[in-house]
């Protein structure tokens, strides 16, 4: 086998490969012998079919199979010998082949670019820490108290009013016929919230305990059974209890009802939850600052096949019109993604950053803790979906690299209020108006004056 680097242009290398006919024939003979021991043909004993008969019947298929094997083996050897870091699937261009001939082909290989990583010491970013105000925590506790009211029974003669809880049984009909779900026992609704069926609550205002009340409402448009959607329905309701809301004291007992040790622990939990929400958004802003600098300070050539595959992946749900309309923007985004991916991976490899299996297991365990009762479902999801596990690993790998970069740059830690955090997040999410549109708006405004 002869391997010769034919030409190199940018990241694309063309390698010329020749496999002599003698080597091909040896492979063919080996395969014929193997088939001879396996094949069973009428008129011949097993394992005794002459090679000439096998060749006459299966010759073309055997030749194609052998050539396919030789192409895979030789192309892999050529890439290894020339020490090429392949980006994507190589292309094979057959020049000449056929029984009794040499196999001559060209291998087109696109390689990953060499990346000269820049020093991180001049990079800058802001790491935000949000100070959660006491009045915001108190506001959240009041909301929890409102959501977790305690209701006490009213006397038999007292009527139900907005804000009361009514507990009732019902039997319903549509066109005087029963339907699936037409009966209910011990249904609880808080009058005024209109969470059961639209218009239902108001018709229960003024009822008393033990009263039978007819309520007429339409079933929802999105009812599971289409024939019942928007249908007028008669509900015969028997009122079991009417309860008035009592103001919950926001004390240790209230906190215990919500599953925490005391009120201080509840406040700490709320503070952590609010902080976590801001932390996630602000961390993304810090990350963007870092990524923008990485992209700006590195110049690398992008492998064409990686670019084409990324664009294809990005636009798979776009129609042809939208693909053409956003062609330049799609290519720009794809180039940016690939460039940053290559740079980040290079930092990871150079600094021996890895994600261990034990770390992935720990991360899955964290997810399990946030979804009590669904542990089995989560474990099975990752077991049955290797892509999901790989996606989780990729995210963790990227986070490790970002944290490494943070440890090397000038990171300015800044404490801010929740109002400041809201403004920063809002400003970063505002759609940017292109300069041409800004100019057009300015001109229109001037002409009006």
C-alpha positions, 0 to 999 in steps of 0.5 A: 500500500502506498500513501502519499500526501497529494496536496494541502489547502487550509485545513483540507488535506488530499491523500493519494492511496494505492492498494496493489492488486496482489494485496486485493487478491489475497483478501479476496482469497481469504474471504472466499475460503471463509465463505466456503466453510460457511455456505451451503449450496444444493448438490454440494456437501457443506464446506465442499463448494468449489471456490469457482462456484462461490465466485460465480454466484457471489463474486461481485458481492464479495469483491464489493465487501472486500473493497469496502474493508480495504477502504476503511483499513487503509484510510484509517492507517493513512490518517494515523500515519499522517497524524491528522486530527480529523474534523468530521467524516473524510470523503473518498474519491475512487480513481480506478478499481476493478478485479485484476486492477490496483485500487487507486483513490484519494482521501479528502480529510478536513482537520481541526485547526491549530489554536494558539491560546491567548494569555488570560491575564488581561481578560476581565469580567464582573461576578455579581452577588445579589443582596436580597432585601429583607422586605422582599423576603417578608413579601414572599412570606406574606404570599405564602401565608395567602396561599396557605390559608387556614379555613374554619367552619362557618355556622349552618346559617351563614352564607358563602361569600367571596374568599370562603372555601366551599366543600361540595359533592356534585352530579352533572349532566350534558343534554340530560346525560351523564358523562365520564367525570360527571360526579365528584365528592368532597370538591374544595374551591375558594370562591373568587379564584374561578379555578374549577370552571369559569363562572362556577364560583359566583353561582355558589355565592350565598349558599348555606351548609346542606343546601342543594344548588343547581349550577349551569356552566359551559365545559372548557373548550380544551376538554379531553373529549371534543364532543363535550367542549364548550357544552352547557352542563347542569351541576347539581351540587350538595354543599357539605361545608362552608369555611371562612379564611383565617389569617395565618400567623407567620411564625414557627408553627406556620414554617413547620406546616411548610416543612421547615424547622422554624421561621428563620429557616423559612426565611433562609430558604426563600433568600436562597431560592431568590438568590439562586434565580438571580445567580443563574441569570447573572452567571450567564451574563458573566459567561457571555462577557468571557466568551465574547473576549475569547472569540474576539482575541482568537483567530482560527479557521473553521472546518467547512464540514463542521460549519455545514453540519452546524447550519444544517442542525440549526435550520432543520426546523426552518423552511427553505424561505426562512433558511435563505432569508437568514442565511448570513445570520445563520452562518455567523451564529454557526461560525461563532458556536464552532469557534467558541467550542474549539477554543473552549475544548482547547483550554480543556485539553491543555489544562487536563480538565475532565468530568469523571463518571462519579461527578455525573452520578452526583449531578443526577442525584442532585436532580433526583432530590429536587423531584421527590417521588420521581427518582425511578423515572429520572434514573431510567431516563438517563439509563435509556438515553445515552444522549441525555447523559452525554449532554449533561456531561458536555454541560458540566465540562463547559462549566468546569472550563468557564470556572477555570477561566474565571480563576485566571482572569481579572474577576471583579466581584460586585454586590448589587441590589435586586433592583440593580440585578433586574435592570442588568438582566433586562438591559442584556435581554433587550433586542438590539435595534440595527444601526440602519433602523435607529437612523431611520427612526431618528430621521422620521422623528426629525421630520415630524418636528 
